[in-house]
Amino acid sequence: MASEEQGAAVSQMKSLKITGKMAMEIVDEEIPVPADDQVRIKVAYVGVCGSDLHYYFEGANGAFIVREPLIPGHELSGVVDFDPTGKWPVGTQITVHPARFGVSAPKLESAPHLWPQGSYLGSASTTPHTQGAMSQYMLVESSMVRALPGTLPLEVAALCEPLGVALHALAIAGGIENKNVLVSGSGPIGLMVIAAAKILGAHSVVASDVLDGPLARAKNLGADDVSKVSQTPLPTDHFDVVFECSGVARALSSALVAVRKAGVVVQVGMLAAGDQPIAIAPLVSKEIQLRGTFRFNNEIDEAITMLSKHPEIAQAITHVFALSDAKAGFEMAKNSELSGKVLIQL
């Protein structure tokens, strides 16, 4: 049995909590003690995701409202601080699969990420809320821990979760080898899709956005060409696969025009709740396959390997802020012109 003294030598930690719209505070809390099936993680870096921005700037992410203090964050890296079973040695560098899968359902046996009654780190979708990773220490189930290869720095490992989202989207598309690909929206997830598509053998990848900053980053991540759609319309009936990553209804309408007949459009970005004004007629006339993608199953394991072999993906990280300066970090992450992936260093 490992002793708790091998881990944290202090009893207090700092946690970032969102308490409502534009309300954030850093509080002192007791360092948690793991149960036998849990591992205590000393968190190193946490990526700021779009859902985190919604919780802070709007007090809600779609229908999920912040009703109690919420620790955000589900894109993390860190080291094992204490495992009561001794399975994970203290100091092991890790990332975490942020999902706690729910209850298996008929016809979904192989898709645990879609099972009902599941939860995700840093989410107000559950009551009580599922607390996230923007805390100096956190507890997760042992099954959620993923060891990192020695070649993967902790800062870069914070990209494992968003890259897992991208890899799942590519799988939903049925693969992209030798295909002409459009990535609509060159924010952090779009950048991960671009990088993964190039690595996995796409014939060409075009990135689109309305801003120059994201397009420059898309070029750096391997896009063969970029298109500023506010100035130049996309080609018609051209792409084999379109990944719509912006979550904007107008962009989905454009994707249906840009994809070729019998092509595939994968909706990656989360559209706002409620009715959406989408020009959907091409879906029928061109026999387009429109597919949704949601988080990921176990693609985080593939993401770990890809990041360790392709350090150039780390270019998606543009800013790192200390926990004490987290509010400025959230402000920067909201500025799509200036920032790609923003990290909070714990």
C-alpha positions in Angstrom: 0.0 0.0 0.0 1.3 3.5 -0.9 1.1 5.9 2.0 -0.6 9.2 1.7 2.5 11.0 3.0 4.1 10.2 -0.4 1.8 12.7 -1.9 0.8 16.2 -0.9 2.6 17.5 2.1 0.2 20.4 2.6 -3.5 20.3 3.5 -4.8 23.3 1.5 -5.2 23.8 -2.2 -6.5 26.5 -4.5 -9.4 26.0 -6.9 -11.0 28.2 -9.5 -14.8 28.4 -9.2 -17.4 30.0 -11.6 -20.3 31.1 -9.5 -22.4 32.7 -12.2 -22.3 35.0 -15.2 -19.0 36.9 -15.2 -18.4 35.7 -11.7 -15.2 33.8 -10.9 -13.2 33.4 -7.7 -10.1 31.5 -6.5 -10.8 29.8 -3.2 -8.8 27.7 -0.6 -10.1 24.2 0.0 -8.9 21.1 1.7 -6.9 18.7 -0.4 -9.3 15.7 -1.1 -8.5 12.2 0.1 -9.1 9.5 -2.5 -11.2 6.4 -2.0 -9.8 3.0 -2.9 -10.9 3.3 -6.5 -9.6 6.8 -6.9 -6.3 8.5 -7.7 -5.4 12.0 -6.6 -3.9 14.1 -9.3 -1.6 17.1 -8.9 -2.8 19.2 -11.9 -0.2 20.9 -14.1 -2.1 22.5 -17.0 -5.8 22.8 -18.0 -7.0 24.0 -21.4 -9.8 26.6 -21.6 -12.6 25.0 -23.7 -15.5 26.7 -25.4 -17.9 25.3 -22.8 -15.7 26.9 -20.0 -16.1 30.2 -21.8 -19.9 29.8 -22.0 -20.1 29.0 -18.3 -18.1 32.1 -17.3 -19.3 34.7 -19.8 -23.0 33.6 -20.0 -23.5 31.6 -16.7 -24.6 28.7 -18.8 -23.6 26.3 -21.6 -26.7 25.9 -23.6 -29.4 24.5 -21.3 -26.8 23.7 -18.6 -27.0 26.6 -16.1 -24.4 27.3 -13.3 -26.6 26.8 -10.2 -23.8 26.2 -7.7 -20.0 26.9 -7.7 -18.5 25.1 -10.6 -14.8 24.2 -11.1 -14.4 24.2 -14.9 -12.0 22.3 -17.1 -11.7 18.9 -18.7 -8.5 19.2 -20.8 -5.8 18.5 -18.3 -2.4 17.1 -17.6 -0.6 16.4 -14.3 1.1 13.9 -12.2 -0.1 11.2 -9.8 0.0 12.5 -6.3 -1.5 9.5 -4.4 -3.0 6.2 -5.3 -4.2 4.2 -2.3 -3.8 0.9 -4.2 -0.3 1.6 -5.4 -1.1 0.9 -9.0 -0.1 4.4 -10.1 3.3 5.4 -8.7 3.7 8.9 -7.3 5.0 11.3 -9.9 3.6 9.4 -13.0 2.9 11.9 -15.7 -0.7 11.5 -16.9 -3.7 12.9 -18.6 -7.3 12.0 -17.8 -10.2 10.7 -19.9 -12.8 13.3 -18.6 -15.9 11.1 -19.0 -17.5 8.9 -16.5 -19.6 6.7 -18.7 -23.2 6.0 -17.6 -25.4 2.9 -18.1 -25.2 0.8 -21.2 -28.2 1.1 -23.5 -29.4 -1.2 -26.3 -27.7 -0.6 -29.6 -25.2 1.7 -27.9 -23.0 -1.1 -26.4 -19.9 0.1 -28.3 -20.5 3.8 -27.8 -20.2 4.4 -24.0 -19.8 8.1 -24.6 -23.4 8.2 -25.6 -24.7 6.1 -22.7 -27.3 7.8 -20.5 -26.5 8.9 -16.9 -22.9 9.7 -17.7 -21.0 12.8 -16.7 -18.0 14.9 -17.9 -15.5 16.9 -15.9 -16.3 20.5 -15.4 -20.0 20.3 -16.4 -23.2 21.8 -15.1 -25.2 19.2 -16.9 -25.5 17.2 -13.6 -26.8 18.1 -10.2 -24.7 18.4 -8.2 -22.4 19.7 -10.9 -19.5 17.6 -12.0 -16.4 19.5 -10.8 -13.5 19.9 -13.2 -9.8 20.2 -13.3 -8.9 23.9 -12.5 -7.8 22.9 -9.0 -4.3 22.2 -7.8 -5.4 18.7 -6.8 -8.4 16.6 -8.0 -9.7 13.1 -7.6 -10.6 10.8 -10.5 -11.4 7.1 -10.9 -8.3 5.0 -11.6 -9.8 3.9 -14.9 -9.8 7.5 -16.1 -6.0 7.9 -15.8 -3.8 7.6 -18.9 0.0 7.5 -18.5 2.0 9.7 -20.8 5.1 8.7 -22.8 8.3 10.4 -21.6 8.5 12.3 -24.9 5.3 14.2 -24.2 5.6 17.4 -22.1 2.8 18.1 -19.6 2.1 21.4 -21.3 1.5 19.7 -24.7 -0.4 16.8 -23.0 -3.2 19.3 -22.2 -4.1 18.9 -25.9 -5.0 15.2 -25.6 -8.7 15.8 -24.9 -9.4 18.3 -27.8 -7.3 16.1 -30.2 -9.4 13.1 -29.1 -12.5 15.1 -30.1 -10.9 15.7 -33.5 -9.9 12.1 -34.0 -13.5 11.0 -33.2 -14.9 13.4 -35.7 -12.5 11.9 -38.4 -13.7 8.4 -37.5 -17.3 9.6 -37.8 -16.5 10.8 -41.3 -15.4 7.3 -42.2 -11.8 8.4 -42.6 -10.1 11.1 -44.7 -7.2 9.4 -46.5 -6.7 10.8 -50.0 -9.8 13.0 -49.6 -10.2 16.7 -50.2 -11.2 18.2 -46.8 -12.6 21.5 -45.6 -12.4 22.5 -42.0 -15.0 25.2 -41.4 -13.9 27.3 -38.3 -10.2 27.4 -37.3 -10.6 27.7 -33.6 -8.8 25.2 -31.2 -10.9 22.2 -32.3 -10.7 23.1 -35.9 -6.9 23.3 -35.5 -6.9 19.8 -34.1 -9.0 18.5 -37.0 -6.6 20.2 -39.5 -3.5 18.7 -37.8 -5.0 15.2 -37.5 -6.4 15.2 -41.1 -3.0 16.0 -42.5 -1.2 13.4 -40.4 -3.8 10.7 -41.3 -3.3 11.3 -45.1 -5.9 13.7 -46.4 -5.1 14.7 -50.0 -5.7 18.3 -49.2 -7.0 20.4 -46.3 -8.6 23.8 -46.7 -9.3 25.8 -43.6 -11.9 28.6 -43.4 -12.8 31.3 -40.9 -13.9 34.9 -40.8 -10.7 36.1 -39.0 -7.1 36.3 -40.1 -5.6 35.0 -36.8 -7.2 31.6 -36.9 -6.3 31.2 -40.6 -2.7 32.0 -39.9 -2.6 29.3 -37.2 -4.4 26.9 -39.5 -1.6 27.4 -42.0 1.0 26.7 -39.3 -0.8 23.5 -38.4 -0.6 22.2 -41.9 -3.6 23.5 -43.9 -2.8 23.5 -47.6 -4.9 26.6 -48.2 -7.1 28.9 -46.2 -10.2 30.9 -47.1 -11.5 34.0 -45.4 -15.2 33.4 -46.0 -16.2 37.0 -45.2 -14.3 38.0 -48.3 -14.3 35.0 -50.7 -17.0 32.4 -51.0 -16.1 28.7 -50.8 -16.1 26.7 -54.0 -19.3 24.8 -54.8 -19.6 21.0 -54.9 -15.9 20.6 -54.3 -15.0 18.8 -51.0 -15.3 15.1 -50.2 -15.6 15.8 -46.5 -16.5 19.0 -44.6 -15.9 19.3 -40.8 -18.0 22.2 -39.5 -16.3 23.3 -36.3 -17.7 26.8 -35.7 -21.2 25.8 -34.5 -22.7 28.6 -36.6 -25.8 27.8 -38.6 -24.7 29.9 -41.6 -21.5 28.0 -41.7 -23.4 24.7 -41.9 -25.5 26.1 -44.8 -22.2 27.0 -46.5 -20.8 23.5 -45.8 -23.8 21.9 -47.6 -23.0 24.0 -50.6 -19.3 23.4 -50.6 -19.4 19.6 -50.2 -19.6 17.5 -53.4 -22.6 15.3 -54.4 -22.8 12.3 -52.1 -20.2 13.9 -49.8 -20.1 13.9 -46.0 -20.6 16.8 -43.7 -19.6 16.2 -40.0 -21.1 18.7 -37.5 -18.4 19.1 -34.9 -19.3 22.5 -33.4 -22.2 22.6 -31.0 -25.1 24.5 -32.5 -27.1 26.7 -30.2 -30.2 25.1 -28.7 -33.5 25.7 -30.4 -34.5 26.2 -34.1 -31.7 27.1 -36.5 -32.0 28.9 -39.9 -30.2 26.3 -42.1 -30.5 26.2 -45.9 -30.9 22.4 -46.0 -32.2 21.8 -49.6 -28.7 20.6 -50.8 -28.8 17.8 -48.3 -31.6 16.2 -50.5 -30.6 17.3 -54.0 -26.9 16.2 -53.5 -27.6 13.2 -51.3 -25.2 14.6 -48.7 -24.6 12.6 -45.5 -24.9 14.9 -42.5 -23.4 13.3 -39.4 -23.1 14.5 -35.8 -20.1 13.9 -33.6 -20.1 14.1 -29.8 -16.9 14.2 -27.7 -15.2 10.8 -28.1 -15.1 7.2 -27.0 -11.5 6.2 -26.4 -9.7 8.3 -29.0 -7.8 10.0 -26.3 -5.4 7.1 -26.3 -4.7 7.6 -30.0 -4.3 11.3 -29.3 -1.6 10.6 -26.7 0.4 8.7 -29.3 -0.1 11.3 -32.1 1.0 14.1 -29.9 4.1 12.3 -28.8 5.0 11.6 -32.4 4.0 15.0 -33.8 5.3 17.8 -31.5 4.3 20.4 -34.1 0.7 20.1 -33.0 1.8 22.1 -29.9 1.7 25.2 -32.1 -2.0 25.4 -31.4 -1.1 26.6 -27.8 -0.7 30.3 -28.0 -1.0 31.5 -24.3 -0.3 30.1 -20.8 -1.7 31.9 -17.8 -1.1 31.3 -14.1 -4.1 30.3 -12.0 -3.9 33.6 -10.2 -4.4 35.3 -13.6 -7.2 33.0 -14.8 -9.7 35.8 -15.5 -7.3 37.3 -18.1 -6.8 33.8 -19.5 -10.5 33.4 -20.1 -10.6 36.9 -21.7 -7.8 35.9 -24.0 -9.4 32.6 -24.9 -12.5 34.5 -25.9 -10.5 36.6 -28.4 -10.4 34.3 -31.4 -8.3 36.7 -33.4 -5.4 36.6 -30.9 -5.6 33.2 -29.3 -5.6 29.5 -30.3 -5.6 27.2 -27.3 -5.2 29.0 -24.0 -3.9 27.0 -21.0 -4.2 27.7 -17.2 -1.1 26.6 -15.3 -1.9 25.2 -11.9 
